[in-house]
């Protein structure tokens, strides 16, 4: 259980570090008056990278005990429950 807490802490730290690095890069480019061609690349990178880091962090932070693989009994139970569901037709005919 300890490794899950460490993974959450490391993920949060990496996410925050990514946001700080991108903010520094963007501020440096703006203060150094980077050419417009460089800003076209820097601005999307500085916006997208922290968003990707935060999106990936939600998987680690939101999981209660980490991601555990399904065992065969749980998978068989799931398939049995799905087999009990009635078949229905798609309302649009697909």
Backbone bond lengths (Angstrom), bond angles and torsions (degrees), N, CA, C in turn:
res aa  C-N    CA-C-N  psi(-1)  N-CA   C-N-CA  omega(-1)  CA-C   N-CA-C  phi
1 X - - - 1.457 - - 1.528 110.36 -
2 X 1.302 116.15 -24.29 1.458 119.67 -176.94 1.528 111.32 -67.49
3 X 1.326 117.80 -35.71 1.460 120.25 -177.41 1.518 112.16 -66.44
4 X 1.333 118.47 -26.13 1.462 121.23 178.10 1.524 109.71 -67.92
5 X 1.318 117.97 -43.22 1.461 121.37 177.81 1.521 111.63 -64.08
6 X 1.325 116.21 -39.17 1.458 119.75 177.92 1.523 110.60 -66.74
7 X 1.324 117.07 -38.95 1.465 120.43 179.02 1.524 110.53 -65.51
8 X 1.331 116.44 -39.31 1.467 119.49 177.60 1.523 111.27 -64.37
9 X 1.316 116.39 -43.13 1.457 120.65 179.73 1.523 111.26 -65.02
10 X 1.321 116.76 -44.57 1.457 120.97 179.77 1.528 111.10 -65.53
11 X 1.323 117.39 -39.25 1.460 120.78 178.42 1.519 111.08 -65.72
12 X 1.318 117.82 -43.44 1.461 120.72 177.33 1.517 112.06 -63.73
13 X 1.324 116.33 -39.56 1.460 120.48 177.93 1.523 110.95 -64.78
14 X 1.324 117.07 -44.66 1.466 120.85 179.88 1.520 111.32 -65.13
15 X 1.317 116.64 -37.44 1.465 120.82 178.33 1.532 110.34 -65.62
16 X 1.303 117.19 -45.19 1.461 120.98 178.11 1.522 112.39 -65.58
17 X 1.332 116.38 -39.57 1.455 120.50 178.31 1.528 111.04 -64.99
18 X 1.318 117.07 -39.04 1.467 120.50 176.95 1.520 110.83 -61.93
19 X 1.315 117.10 -43.87 1.466 120.21 179.43 1.527 111.24 -64.64
20 X 1.334 117.70 -41.24 1.462 120.49 178.81 1.529 111.86 -66.28
21 X 1.308 117.33 -41.26 1.456 120.60 179.26 1.527 111.04 -65.06
22 X 1.309 117.07 -41.54 1.466 119.98 178.68 1.530 111.09 -67.83
23 X 1.313 117.49 -37.80 1.464 120.10 177.01 1.519 110.48 -65.09
24 X 1.317 117.40 -39.83 1.456 121.05 177.33 1.520 112.27 -65.94
25 X 1.317 116.69 -41.31 1.461 120.72 177.56 1.518 111.12 -63.75
26 X 1.304 116.50 -43.03 1.460 120.54 179.57 1.535 111.08 -66.91
27 X 1.316 117.36 -42.44 1.465 120.23 177.91 1.523 111.10 -65.58
28 X 1.319 116.64 -40.50 1.457 119.98 178.06 1.516 112.27 -63.94
29 X 1.310 116.39 -39.92 1.465 120.05 178.71 1.523 110.73 -67.17
30 X 1.310 116.81 -37.32 1.461 119.63 -179.79 1.524 111.18 -72.35
31 X 1.331 117.95 -40.94 1.466 121.27 -178.83 1.527 112.39 -72.61
32 X 1.334 116.77 -31.02 1.465 120.35 -179.92 1.515 111.73 -85.84
33 X 1.298 116.89 1.88 1.458 123.35 -178.75 1.528 111.02 52.54
34 X 1.327 114.61 60.98 1.461 121.21 179.53 1.521 110.00 -64.05
35 X 1.311 116.71 151.30 1.463 119.20 179.29 1.534 110.84 -64.48
36 X 1.324 116.23 152.82 1.469 119.29 -178.00 1.527 113.98 -57.90
37 X 1.317 117.37 -32.55 1.468 119.33 178.95 1.526 111.09 -64.33
38 X 1.320 117.01 -35.99 1.461 120.50 177.96 1.527 110.69 -72.89
39 X 1.317 117.23 -37.59 1.466 120.58 179.39 1.520 111.80 -64.92
40 X 1.338 116.02 -31.17 1.465 119.60 177.86 1.525 110.42 -61.47
41 X 1.307 117.46 -32.44 1.466 120.92 177.49 1.523 112.49 -87.77
42 X 1.316 117.10 -38.41 1.466 120.82 -174.28 1.528 112.18 -69.64
43 X 1.318 117.82 -42.62 1.466 120.50 -176.01 1.526 112.07 -62.95
44 X 1.352 119.94 -50.15 1.476 117.55 178.30 1.521 113.26 -63.37
45 X 1.324 117.32 -36.67 1.468 119.91 178.77 1.524 110.48 -64.08
46 X 1.329 117.09 -42.28 1.462 120.90 -178.40 1.525 112.53 -72.23
47 X 1.299 118.05 -17.79 1.463 121.09 176.43 1.530 110.14 -91.51
48 X 1.331 117.21 -42.93 1.462 121.37 -172.98 1.531 112.45 -75.62
49 X 1.320 118.90 -40.89 1.470 120.08 -176.20 1.532 113.58 -61.00
50 X 1.325 120.33 -46.60 1.476 117.21 176.38 1.532 112.79 -65.04
51 X 1.331 116.86 -31.76 1.466 119.01 177.36 1.523 110.57 -66.21
52 X 1.321 117.88 -41.64 1.464 121.06 177.51 1.525 111.14 -65.82
53 X 1.318 116.81 -39.36 1.464 120.03 178.41 1.526 110.87 -63.98
54 X 1.327 117.06 -41.97 1.472 120.25 179.40 1.516 111.02 -68.80
55 X 1.323 117.38 -36.47 1.464 120.84 179.14 1.521 110.26 -64.66
56 X 1.310 117.39 -42.44 1.456 121.25 178.93 1.528 110.93 -71.18
57 X 1.315 117.35 -31.49 1.462 120.62 -178.93 1.521 111.75 -67.67
58 X 1.323 117.93 -28.64 1.462 119.74 -178.66 1.518 111.63 -62.86
59 X 1.329 118.05 -31.76 1.465 120.69 179.28 1.520 110.33 -65.17
60 X 1.312 116.94 -43.79 1.459 120.69 -178.17 1.519 112.06 -74.41
61 X 1.314 116.58 -42.47 1.457 120.13 -174.81 1.527 111.65 -74.17
62 X 1.331 117.91 -37.91 1.459 121.08 -174.82 1.523 113.39 -79.81
63 X 1.328 118.81 -20.11 1.460 119.36 -178.16 1.524 109.54 -73.72
64 X 1.337 117.75 128.73 1.456 120.61 -174.55 1.517 113.88 -66.99
65 X 1.308 118.18 -39.69 1.456 119.66 -177.23 1.508 111.70 -133.13
66 X 1.285 117.66 23.36 1.451 120.25 -174.65 1.514 109.55 86.28
67 X 1.290 115.94 169.95 1.449 120.29 -179.80 1.524 109.28 -88.57
68 X 1.307 116.61 118.67 1.456 121.37 -179.98 1.524 108.89 -106.96
69 X 1.317 117.67 139.17 1.458 119.34 178.69 1.528 111.11 -70.14
70 X 1.328 116.18 151.09 1.459 120.28 177.34 1.519 109.47 -73.19
71 X 1.307 116.36 136.52 1.453 118.88 173.91 1.528 109.13 -89.27
72 X 1.313 117.19 170.27 1.460 121.09 -175.40 1.520 112.32 -64.11
73 X 1.323 117.94 -36.96 1.466 120.08 -179.26 1.522 110.68 -65.59
74 X 1.325 117.41 -43.20 1.467 120.57 178.97 1.521 110.50 -65.94
75 X 1.317 116.95 -39.03 1.457 120.45 178.90 1.527 111.20 -66.60
76 X 1.312 117.54 -39.90 1.466 120.80 177.10 1.524 111.12 -66.37
77 X 1.332 117.76 -39.31 1.461 121.13 176.39 1.525 110.81 -62.17
78 X 1.313 116.38 -42.03 1.458 120.63 179.30 1.523 110.61 -63.93
79 X 1.320 117.31 -44.89 1.470 120.23 179.27 1.522 111.16 -64.32
80 X 1.337 117.99 -38.48 1.462 121.43 179.22 1.530 110.37 -65.29
81 X 1.336 116.76 -41.88 1.464 120.20 178.56 1.530 111.15 -66.36
82 X 1.308 117.00 -38.67 1.467 119.82 177.92 1.523 111.65 -67.88
83 X 1.319 117.35 -33.60 1.465 120.70 179.36 1.528 111.09 -68.01
84 X 1.315 118.01 -25.85 1.465 121.87 179.72 1.526 112.55 -75.82
85 X 1.319 117.82 -20.67 1.462 120.43 -177.85 1.523 110.66 -68.32
86 X 1.320 117.39 140.76 1.464 119.14 179.76 1.532 111.03 -73.93
87 X 1.328 114.81 148.95 1.454 120.22 176.31 1.523 108.59 -81.15
88 X 1.304 116.29 135.09 1.461 120.69 177.89 1.528 108.47 -128.48
89 X 1.313 115.08 155.96 1.463 120.26 177.96 1.514 109.20 -90.72
90 X 1.316 113.87 148.30 1.472 119.36 179.44 1.528 108.50 -68.39
91 X 1.333 117.85 137.29 1.463 120.04 -176.94 1.529 113.39 -63.07
92 X 1.317 118.12 -24.81 1.467 120.50 179.63 1.525 112.14 -99.03
93 X 1.297 116.93 5.14 1.461 120.62 175.66 1.519 114.97 84.03
94 X 1.295 118.54 16.74 1.472 120.07 179.58 1.497 110.91 -77.40
